[in-house]
Amino acid sequence: MRNMERKITLTDEELADAIRLTGITDPQQLVRHALSEFVKKLHLDRLAKGGFSPDFEAPPRRRPPHFRNDLDEDGNPLPD
C-alpha cells in the first residue's frame, strides 16, 4: 500500500478536543487513530445488524426451561 499525502482542515477546537481525549499529540497519528477507530465502529455496527449478508435471518431463539412460565410461585414445575 502506498502512502499518499492528503490535506485536511481541522479547527483548533476539534484538534484540541481530540488531543485531550486521546492523549495523542501528533496530528498524523491522531488522524490515523481516528480513521482506524471509525472503520472498527462501522464493522461492529454492520455485524450488530446481522453481519455482512443483508438477507440473513437469525434462527428463532429458545429459552431454557427455567425461564419459561411453567413454574408456580414457589418455583416448582406445574403439572402437565
C-alpha positions as CSV (number, residue, x, y, z in Angstrom):
1,M,0.0,0.0,0.0
2,R,1.3,3.4,-1.0
3,N,1.3,6.4,1.4
4,M,-0.4,9.4,-0.1
5,E,-0.2,12.9,1.3
6,R,-3.6,14.5,2.0
7,K,-4.6,17.9,3.2
8,I,-7.4,18.2,5.8
9,T,-8.7,21.2,7.6
10,L,-9.5,21.0,11.3
11,T,-10.4,23.8,13.7
12,D,-8.2,24.4,16.7
13,E,-11.0,23.3,18.9
14,E,-11.5,20.0,17.1
15,L,-7.8,19.2,17.3
16,A,-7.6,20.3,21.0
17,D,-10.6,18.1,21.9
18,A,-9.1,15.1,20.1
19,I,-5.7,15.5,21.7
20,R,-7.3,15.9,25.1
21,L,-9.5,12.8,24.7
22,T,-6.9,10.5,23.2
23,G,-3.6,11.8,24.5
24,I,-2.2,11.6,21.0
25,T,-0.4,14.9,20.3
26,D,1.0,14.1,16.8
27,P,-1.7,15.2,14.2
28,Q,-0.8,12.4,11.7
29,Q,-1.0,9.7,14.4
30,L,-4.2,11.3,15.7
31,V,-5.9,11.2,12.2
32,R,-4.7,7.6,11.6
33,H,-6.1,6.6,15.0
34,A,-9.4,8.3,14.3
35,L,-9.8,6.6,10.9
36,S,-8.9,3.2,12.4
37,E,-11.5,3.6,15.2
38,F,-14.1,4.8,12.8
39,V,-13.6,1.8,10.5
40,K,-13.8,-0.6,13.5
41,K,-17.1,1.1,14.6
42,L,-18.6,0.7,11.1
43,H,-17.6,-3.0,11.1
44,L,-19.2,-3.6,14.5
45,D,-22.3,-1.7,13.5
46,R,-22.6,-3.9,10.4
47,L,-22.1,-7.1,12.4
48,A,-24.7,-5.9,15.0
49,K,-27.2,-5.5,12.2
50,G,-26.9,-9.1,11.1
51,G,-23.4,-9.4,9.6
52,F,-22.4,-8.8,6.1
53,S,-25.3,-10.6,4.5
54,P,-28.4,-8.4,4.3
55,D,-30.6,-11.5,3.6
56,F,-29.5,-13.3,6.8
57,E,-32.3,-14.2,9.2
58,A,-31.3,-15.2,12.7
59,P,-32.8,-18.6,13.8
60,P,-35.5,-18.5,16.4
61,R,-34.3,-18.4,20.0
62,R,-35.4,-20.9,22.6
63,R,-35.4,-20.1,26.2
64,P,-34.0,-22.6,28.7
65,P,-36.8,-24.4,30.7
66,H,-36.1,-22.4,33.8
67,F,-37.1,-19.2,32.0
68,R,-40.5,-20.4,30.9
69,N,-43.7,-19.5,32.8
70,D,-44.4,-23.1,33.7
71,L,-43.4,-22.7,37.3
72,D,-45.7,-21.9,40.2
73,E,-45.0,-19.0,42.6
74,D,-42.7,-21.3,44.7
75,G,-40.6,-22.2,41.7
76,N,-41.9,-25.7,41.3
77,P,-42.9,-27.1,37.9
78,L,-46.6,-27.0,37.1
79,P,-48.3,-30.4,36.5
80,D,-48.7,-31.3,32.8
